[in-house]
Amino acid sequence: MNGDGLETDKNIEMWKIKKLIKALEAARGNGTSMISLIMPPRDQISRVTKMLGDEYGTASNIKSRVNRQSVLGAITSALQRLKLYNKVPPNGLVLYTGTIVTDDDGKEKKVTIDFEPFRPINASLYLCDNKFHTEALNAELLESDEKFGFIVMDGKGTLFGTLSGNTVKVLQKFSVDIPKRHGRGGQSALRFDRLRMESRHNYVRKVAELATRSYINPRDSQPNVSGLILAGLGDFKTVLGESDLFDPRLRARILNVVKVSQGGESGFNEAIKLSVEMLSNVKFIQEKRLLGKYFEGFSQDTGKSVSGVDDTLKVMEMGVVDTLIVWEDLDMTRYVLKNGSTSKIVIKHLNKEQEADETNFRDQATDSVLEVQERLLLLEWFANEYKRFGCTLEFVTNKTEEGSLFCRGYGGIGGILRYQVDVRAYDDDELSDELSDDDGQVYEDSE
């Protein structure tokens, strides 16, 4: 459960970074008044402060008064924000500040964004431009940090290694001397073959035992790799994967079995090259499996899958959602609205088209205006609140066949339930009673 929670948290951080990068990349400014600053762990605030001070002196000589003031203003904002930090956080520090031109009316707006990345960032960057530079964020924060195990096994020995991002690591390796086939006949040949088969069996046993030590976490007895690649020149790789000696927890993680021309580290590097494309699609494979399980709830009529904003929120409130699934680009906003006449609070979930319809901001019974108290992207609300409902949160794309179907046919939001629930039998009045709090808030949904 803890592992699932950590994976969910990481996925949420990845989604937040994607969303931030998208906004940063869309921003544009006049002149070179937009600062992109990245400090890796163990960098010094004092060093960057001095550097910005020197930049301030240089920028004072910019001939264009408007551009000079914008650049000086951005540097000042960066210096002021750095005063909030005594030292660079453990994962580094990212800071974007400057004057951008808004899309709505073309007016200028000052923005400052600073945060500690959810994992260490090794880039060091300072740029003053007419745009924010996010290349380092894309490269270091959005690249998968999933770890994959490699077992390169042939008749001369075995190597155990891992690949995580661009980091290749050899865990251990050893050599063996297995007798070759005997060319002569007679009793000695039979005895020799028996010894040879025994040597092969013991070799497979040793590799299987070391694989368990290398790729099973002793703390939770679960694999510490997202997938496993078996490689080799001969048939040992296949024998290992099919052997009863091989840990079934690892067998379930086998992604591919590849033939390489040699063993050892050269074979390891060759196996990585042969697996690159397949490993890049692991996220998609996981997404296809997740949505396949979700669709089964409908095709087999188990009553353990739900779709759409309205029904999904109902069963979330009932506490029966095991996995909440949402499209990572779901364009829906959660509004907290207050009735000006009755002071009743109403929650609505509106897409772009519904937001443009003024009737969604008026009470139909009293024709009173519904005043906006809070406005938040529904995805952000899910990211902040999903734990309260006892479920995990999974973001999916529309890039797989299953993901596209989920977005088009199921509204881009749904859930896998712990047990069967008849959502339609859940009375609206009962729902209102459960969702109303002591202040008289009532949750309504628009789809």
N, C-alpha and C positions, 0 to 999 in steps of 0.2 A: 504493500500500500504506500509506504514511504517512497519507494522508487517511482511509482506512478505519480505521486504528488510532485516530486522533484522534476519529473519529465514534463508534467503539465505546467509547472512554474516556468521552466525553460522555454516551452512553446509560447507562453504568454509574453515573456520578455522578447522573444524573437518577433512576435506579432507587433508589439509596441515599437520596436526598433524599425521594422518595415514601414509602419505607419508614419513614424517620425521622419525617416529618410525620404519617403514620398513627398511629405510636406516641405522638407528642406530643399529637395531638388526642384520643386516647383517655384520656389521663391526667387525673385530677381530684384536687383537694386539699380540705382543710377550711380554711375562711377564705380569706384572700388571701395565701397563702404561696408562690405560684408566680410566679417572675420571668421575664419575657420581655425580653431585651435584644438589640438589633441596632445595630451601629455601622457606618456606611458607610466606605468608604476615605477616608483623610485626616482622619478624626475623631481626637480626642486621648484617649488612655487617661487622662490626668490630669483631663480634663473630666468623664469618666464616673465616675472614682473620687471626685471631689469631689461630684458629684451623688448618688452612692450614700451618701456620708458624710452629706449633708444628709437623705437619705431615712431613714437609720438614726436620726437625731435625732428626726425626725417620728414614726417607727414606735415609738419608745420610749414614746410617749404613748397607744398603743392600750390601751383599757381591759381587753379580754379578755386574761388572762394567757397562755392557750394560743395564741391567734392572734398576740399580741405576740411570743412566743418563736419561733414559726414564721417570722414575717416577718423578725425580726432575724437568725435563723439563715440564711435565704435570702440576705439582703443580705450577710452575712458570707461566705457561700460564694462569692457573685459577686465580692466584693472580693478574696478569696484567689485565685480563678481568674485575675482580671485581672493579678495580680502576675507571672504567668507570661509576660506579654506586655510587651515594651519599647515596642512601638508597634502600631497597628492594622495587620493584614496587608493586602497590596495589594488583595484582593477584599472587605475588610471582615471583621467578626467577629460571630458569632452565639452567644449564650449563653442557655441555659435552665437554671434551677436552682430547687429548692424541695422541699417535702415532698408526696409524692403518696400516695394510698390505693391499695393493691394490690387487684387483682380477686380473687385467690385467697382471702385470709383477712381482707381489710379492714384489714390492718395498715398503718401509715405507713412510708414508705421515702423516704430522701433521695436525690435524683438531681441530677446536674450534667452538662450536655452543652455543650461548646463546640467550634466548628469554624470554619475559613475556608471560605466558599462556593466552589464550583468556578468561579464567574464573579462579577464585581462586583455587589454589592447596594447599591442607592441609598437604601434605607429607613433611617430612624432611629427606634428604638422603645425605650421603657421602660414596662413595665406590670407591676403586681403584682396578681394576680387568683387565682381558684380554678381556673384552667386556663391552659395555655400558648397563646399567640397565634401562629398560623402563617400568618396571611393574607399577610404580606409575602413569606414563602418561596414560597407558592403563586403569587403574582403575579409575582415576579421571577426565581425559579429554575426553575419548572416551565413557564412560558410559553415557547413555542418561540422560539429565537433564529435560526431558519433565515432565510436571506436570499433574497428573490425579486426577479427583475429585471422591469422594465416598459419596454416600448417603445411610446410613444404616437406614432403616425405618421399624418399626413394630407397633403393637398395643399399645406399652408402651411408645414409643418416637422415636426420630430421631437424628442421628449424621451426621454432615457434616465434611468431612476430605479431605486431599490431600496426594498424594504420589509423591515424586520427587526424583529419584535416590533411595537412601537408607533412605531418610528423610520422616518420617510419621508425619503428623500434624493434630490435631483435631481443626477445625475452630470454631465449636459451637455444642451444643447439648441441647435438651430439652425433658421433659417428658410430657405425656398426660394421661388423664384418660377417655377413651372412654367407655361408658356403654356397658356391655356385652348383648348378646341376652336375651330377657325376656322369661321365661318359661311358663308363664300363658297366657290364651286366653282373649278374650273380648276386649272392647274399650280401656282399659288401655294398653294392649299389642300393639295395633296399634299405639297409641300415643307414646309409648315407642320406638317402631321401627322407628317412624318418627324422634324422637329426636336423636336416635342413628345414623341414616343415615345423619342427619344434622351435627352431631359431626364429623363423618368421613369426610364429604365434607369439613367442615371448617379446619380439620386437614390437608387434602391434599392441600387445598388452602395455608395454612400457610407454609407448606414444600415447595411448588412451589415458593412462594414469597421469602423465605429465600435462596432457591437454586439460584435464579436470583441474589440476593445480594451477595452470596458467590462466584459464578462462572462466572459472567458477569462483565467485566471491565467497570466501568462507563465512563472512558475517551474516549474509542473508541466503546463502546457498543458491544464488541465482547467477546466470551468466553475466560477466562484466563486459561483454561485447554485444553489439547490436546484430552482428552476423558473423559467419565463419566461412572462409574459403579454404578448400582442400586442394593442394597442388602437388604435382610430381610428374616424373617421366614415365614410370611404370604403372603397375596396377595397385601399388600399396595405398594410394590415396582413396581408391574406390573400396578396397578391402577394409580400410579403417572406418570409412563412413557407414558401411553396412554391418560392421562387427557388433556383436552383443557386448563387447568389452567397452565400446565407445559410449560415453555418458549420454543418455537420451535427452538431457537438457541441452547439450551441445548439438546433438543430431538435429534437433528442432530448429537450430539457428544456422544450419548449413545453407548458404545462399548459392554456392556454385562449386563445381569440381572442375579444375582446369589442368590441361596438360602443358607442362613447361619442358624446355629442352635440357635443363640442368638443375642440380639441387643447390642447397646452400643459399647464400645471400643473393647470388645472381638469379637463382630460380625464384627467390622471394620478390625481387624487383620485377621480374618478368610476369609473375602472377599478379602483381599490382597493376601493371600496364594492361593485362588482359581483362582485369576486373573493373577498371575505372568507370566505364560507361554504366555497367550494371550497378555499381555502388552508388553512383549519382542518382539512380532511380529508386533507391531503397525507401526514401520518404514516400514516393508515389506508390510503391508496393504496400507499405503500411497503410496508406490512405485507402487503397483499393480493398484491403482486408477489412478495415474498419467499416467502410460504407457497405461492403458486401454483407457483413453481419447485420448492419442497420436495415438494409433492404430485405433481408430474410424475415425480419419481423412482420413485414407487410405481405411478402409472397407466401409465407407459411401461415399467415394469420395467427401469430402467437400473441398479439396484443401487447408486445414488449417493445414496440417502436412507435414514436409519435413525431408528427411534423407540423410545421407552421408556428408562428410566434404565439398565437393564442393558446393552442393546446399544449405547447411545450412549457410555457410559463405556468399553466395550471398544474401539470404533473410535477414541475419543479417545486411548487409550493406544497405539494403533497409529500415531497421528500422521497419519491420513488425513482428519480432519474439517476442512473449509474454513470452514464457518459453523455454530456451535452456536446453536440456537434454543431458548429457554425461555420459558414463560409467566411473566409478571412477578409473578404471585401463586401460583406453584407452592409448595404447602405440604408440603415434604419436608425432613427433617433428616438430616444426615450425622453418624453416630456413629463414633467411634474407640473400640473396645471391647477390653478385655484379659481373656483367659481366666485365671481365678485359679489353675487347676491347671497349665497348660502355659506360661503367660506369652505365648502367641501373641496377636498383635494382629489384630483383625478389623475391617473397615470395613463398616458397614451403612447403607443409605439407607431411612428409614422415614417413612411418612405418619402422620397423627394416629392413625388406627385401629391401625396396627401398633405405634405407641409405647405404646399402652395394653395390648398383648398381652405379658405377662411372658415368654412362651416365646422372644421375640426377643432377650431378654437372658440366655439360658442356652444353653450349648453342648449340642447334641443328643446328641453322642457320649458326653460325660463327665458331663452334667448339671451342669457347673460354672457358677457365676455369671459373666457377662460384665460386668466393671466398666467404667463409663463413664470414659474418659480425656479425650475431647473431644466437644463437642456444638456443631454449627454448622449454620445453615440452609443447605441445599444451594445455593441461589441465591447466598449470600454466598461459599461455597467456589468456585463457578464464577467469580464476579466477581474473586476474588483469584488464581485459578490458571489461567484460560483461556489466558493467553499462553504458559504452559509447554507447552501442547499444539499451539501453532502455528496456532490458529484465531481467528476473530473471534467475538464474542458479541453476539447480537441478542435483545432482550426484545420479546415480543409481548403483545397484550391478548387478551381473549376478546370484544371488542366488534364485531369484523367477523365475517362469516359464516365466513371461512377460519380466523380465530383461535379461534372457538368450536369448530369441527370439530377443530382441532389440540389443544385442551384436552380435549375429550370423547373423541375417537377415537384420539388418539396419545399420551395421557398428559401432554401439556404440555411435553414435552422431546424433542428430536430433532436431527438434524444433516444438513447437505448435505455430501457427501463429494467429495474431489478426484478420486477414481477409484473404480471398482466394487470392492466388497468383499463376499464372502459371509460375513456375520457368523456364521451358524450353523456354518460349516465351521471356525471358529476354535475349536480344542479347548479345553475348560475347563482341562485340566491345563496346556496350554501357556500359557493365560491366567494361571493361578496362578503359574507360573514367572516370567512377565514382570512380574507385579504384585507379587511378593514382593521385599522389599528385603533388605539384609544383616541386618536385625534380625528377620527372619522374619515381617514383616507380610504379611497376606493380605487382599485386598479382596473382600468379598462384597456382593451387592446383594439387597435385598428389594423386590419389587414387588407 
